């Protein structure tokens, strides 16, 4: 099955690319839909439990692919809070077949090893960072 994935800066119904999936669920967490800006600062709904404030780690979104919907949902928020480097290391260390891609504030996409070749970008706004 081919699935399209929306970009975090676009309206619903637009896509940044496509990915082939089989017996997987997709879950995403991001800071681009539920937020407000006050005094030039974006306040969003993904709170860092260490600070009590919205996470400020350079990520716009993370998309998780997993055989299990519960795992995908929990991982999308938890790994988002880890940030790109720690989140990528964590996902690559899991024994389960869990894949993901991160989108950073500069529109770079960083994908785990098992998904990089499956994700085909169609929007020139985005490019791979790894």
N, C-alpha and C positions, 0 to 999 in steps of 0.2 A: 504494500500500500504506500502511496506517496502522500505526504502530508506537507502542507505549507506552513511556514511559521512567520508570524507578524513581527515587524521591527518595532522597537520601543519608541520610535519617534514618529510613527505613522499612524494614520487612523485605522480603525478596525477594517478588515477586509483587504488590506494591502499586505504584501509579503516581502520579506528580506531574502527568502530562499525556499528551497524544498528539501525534504529529507525522506528517504525510504524507511519505513518501519514495518516490523513484523512481530506480532505478539508482544507489543510494548505499549506503554502509556506515556504521555508527555505531560509534564507539569512545569509551569514557569512561575518565577517570582521576579518582580521588578519594581522600580521606583517611578515609573512613568505614567501611571493612571491615577493613583490616589496620592495627591500631594497638594501643597500650596506653597507659594513663594512670599516670603516676608523679608523686607530689607535686603533683597538680593540673595537670600538663602532658601534653598529648596528643603521643605520639611515633608517627608513621606512617611508611610505607614510601617516600614520595616525597621523596628526598633532594636538597637543593640542592647541586650540585657546587661552588659557591663557598664553602660553609661546612662541608659534610660532615654537616649536621644536617637534620632534616625541615624542609621548606619551611613558612614561617610567613607567608603572604601574604593571609590572609583568605578563601581559597577552600575550599569543601568538595569541589567537583568541576567538571569541564569535560567536555562531550560534543561530539564532533566528527562532522560529516557530510561525507563525501568520496566521490568516485567510486572511490577507490583505498584498499584496506584497509591497505596498508603506510604510506601517507601519514597516514591517520587515526590509526594506532597511534603513530607517531612524534610527530605533532603533539599528541596528547592529553597526553602527559607533558611535552614541551618547552614547550608553550604554558601548561600549568598552572604551571610554574616561572617563567614570565614575569610571572604575576599578571594581574589583570583588565585594567588600563589598557593595559599594554604588549602583552599577549596579544591584546586586541581590535584594537588598531592593526595589529599584525602580520598577523592573519588578514584584516582588511579590505584590506590592501595586496597580498595574494597574487593573482596572475593566475588561478590555478586556482579552480574552483567549490567552495570549502571554506567550510562554515558551522559555527557552534558556538554553544553557550550555556554560560555560567558560572553556578554557584550559589555564592553567598557565605555566610559564616558566619551572617549575619542572614536567611537564606532568601530573598534577592532573586535574581532571575534576570536576567542580562544577555545579550542575544542579538545576534548579528551581523545586519546589515540584511537578508540574504536568508533568514533563518529566523524572524524575529520574528513574522510573520503566520501562519506554518505551525504554530507551537507553541501548542497549546491547553491551558492549565492546568486541571486538574480537582481539585487538592488545595488548599484554602484556606490551608495552611501556607506556600505559596510565592506570591510576587507578582513582577511585573516591576519591575526597578529602572531600566530604560531604555525 
